[in-house]
Amino acid sequence: MKKPNTYAFIDSQNLNLGVQKMGWKLDWRKFRQYLEKQYGVTKAYMFIGHVPEFEDMYVHMHELGYLVVLKPTSDMTRVQAEPQKNTETTADSIKTEEKKPIKGNIDAELVLWAMKELKDYDKAIIVSGDGDFLCLAEYLQEIGKLGYIMAPNWQYSGLLKRFEDSIIRIDQLKRQLSYRSIRRPFKKNA
């Protein structure tokens, strides 16, 4: 029997942070291959906040087979009061300055693309544990196009509990999908 034409819609930050919270890193190459082999995913849309310094990563994800959809980001740092005179600049203050919180909320884009592409796929996989995708999951189920919801771990939104039979927890696939760096054996100097 032929597998249905399946598209994946990936909330990259939810997925990435969700598996890291469980203490491991996802191998994005393995994940793309898994989606294709296991579920026949022909297109995997990856939604991610655009940060100019990460251009190489976006290109790499595209090379791995993801269709990268970038969302403009917002700098979430608050305007801080002027430092008092005679205040030293510390390493901690520099670190804070370098790591500005950035928000790239991709929820609307993911839903929009799932709807724009609706006529082109038979089944959709939503890759996120975010309850903001409840309306999308409900609609896709209603029209018979919800394949699965892939949640990063057991801490997905309670709003998605009604889809328990359609939820795949990625943390249970750690052995298959985790990133392992290649380490060379240690050689003693003679």
ZIKA-V404134 format. One record per residue. N is the residue number from 1. RES is the residue in one letter. SS is DSSP state (a for helix, b for strand, c for the rest). PSI is psi in whole degrees, -180 to 180 (none if undefined). Layout:
{{N,RES,SS,PSI} {N,RES,SS,PSI}}
This chain:
{{1,M,c,136} {2,K,c,135} {3,K,c,144} {4,P,c,152} {5,N,c,115} {6,T,b,135} {7,Y,b,145} {8,A,b,139} {9,F,b,109} {10,I,b,120} {11,D,b,93} {12,S,a,-39} {13,Q,a,-42} {14,N,a,-44} {15,L,a,-51} {16,N,a,-51} {17,L,a,-34} {18,G,a,-41} {19,V,a,-36} {20,Q,a,-34} {21,K,a,-27} {22,M,c,3} {23,G,c,20} {24,W,c,169} {25,K,c,138} {26,L,b,136} {27,D,c,107} {28,W,a,-32} {29,R,a,-48} {30,K,a,-39} {31,F,a,-43} {32,R,a,-42} {33,Q,a,-40} {34,Y,a,-47} {35,L,a,-41} {36,E,a,-49} {37,K,a,-43} {38,Q,a,-37} {39,Y,a,3} {40,G,c,31} {41,V,b,117} {42,T,b,-30} {43,K,b,130} {44,A,b,102} {45,Y,b,124} {46,M,b,119} {47,F,b,126} {48,I,b,145} {49,G,b,134} {50,H,b,121} {51,V,c,117} {52,P,a,-34} {53,E,a,-14} {54,F,a,20} {55,E,a,-41} {56,D,a,-38} {57,M,a,-41} {58,Y,a,-41} {59,V,a,-43} {60,H,a,-44} {61,M,a,-39} {62,H,a,-42} {63,E,a,-28} {64,L,c,-7} {65,G,c,9} {66,Y,b,145} {67,L,b,103} {68,V,b,124} {69,V,b,114} {70,L,b,138} {71,K,b,133} {72,P,b,144} {73,T,c,162} {74,S,b,137} {75,D,b,120} {76,M,c,11} {77,T,c,144} {78,R,c,151} {79,V,c,122} {80,Q,c,152} {81,A,c,151} {82,E,c,136} {83,P,c,148} {84,Q,c,153} {85,K,c,150} {86,N,c,18} {87,T,c,132} {88,E,c,149} {89,T,c,124} {90,T,c,167} {91,A,a,-37} {92,D,a,-41} {93,S,a,-33} {94,I,a,-43} {95,K,a,-42} {96,T,a,-41} {97,E,a,-38} {98,E,a,-34} {99,K,c,74} {100,K,c,136} {101,P,c,133} {102,I,b,137} {103,K,b,124} {104,G,c,70} {105,N,c,113} {106,I,c,2} {107,D,a,-49} {108,A,a,-40} {109,E,a,-42} {110,L,a,-47} {111,V,a,-44} {112,L,a,-47} {113,W,a,-38} {114,A,a,-36} {115,M,a,-40} {116,K,a,-35} {117,E,c,2} {118,L,a,-44} {119,K,a,-16} {120,D,a,-8} {121,Y,c,157} {122,D,c,-39} {123,K,b,150} {124,A,b,143} {125,I,b,123} {126,I,b,120} {127,V,b,91} {128,S,c,151} {129,G,c,14} {130,D,c,126} {131,G,a,-14} {132,D,a,-16} {133,F,a,11} {134,L,a,-49} {135,C,a,-38} {136,L,a,-46} {137,A,a,-43} {138,E,a,-46} {139,Y,a,-46} {140,L,a,-38} {141,Q,a,-42} {142,E,a,-38} {143,I,c,7} {144,G,c,22} {145,K,c,3} {146,L,b,118} {147,G,b,-71} {148,Y,b,165} {149,I,b,122} {150,M,b,109} {151,A,b,141} {152,P,c,-34} {153,N,c,-171} {154,W,c,-9} {155,Q,c,38} {156,Y,c,164} {157,S,c,138} {158,G,a,-23} {159,L,a,-24} {160,L,a,-2} {161,K,a,-31} {162,R,a,-13} {163,F,a,21} {164,E,a,-42} {165,D,a,-19} {166,S,a,3} {167,I,b,130} {168,I,b,125} {169,R,b,119} {170,I,a,-28} {171,D,a,-24} {172,Q,a,-4} {173,L,a,16} {174,K,a,-45} {175,R,a,-39} {176,Q,a,-33} {177,L,a,0} {178,S,b,149} {179,Y,c,130} {180,R,c,122} {181,S,c,148} {182,I,c,119} {183,R,c,136} {184,R,c,145} {185,P,c,146} {186,F,c,130} {187,K,c,132} {188,K,c,142} {189,N,c,132} {190,A,c,none}}
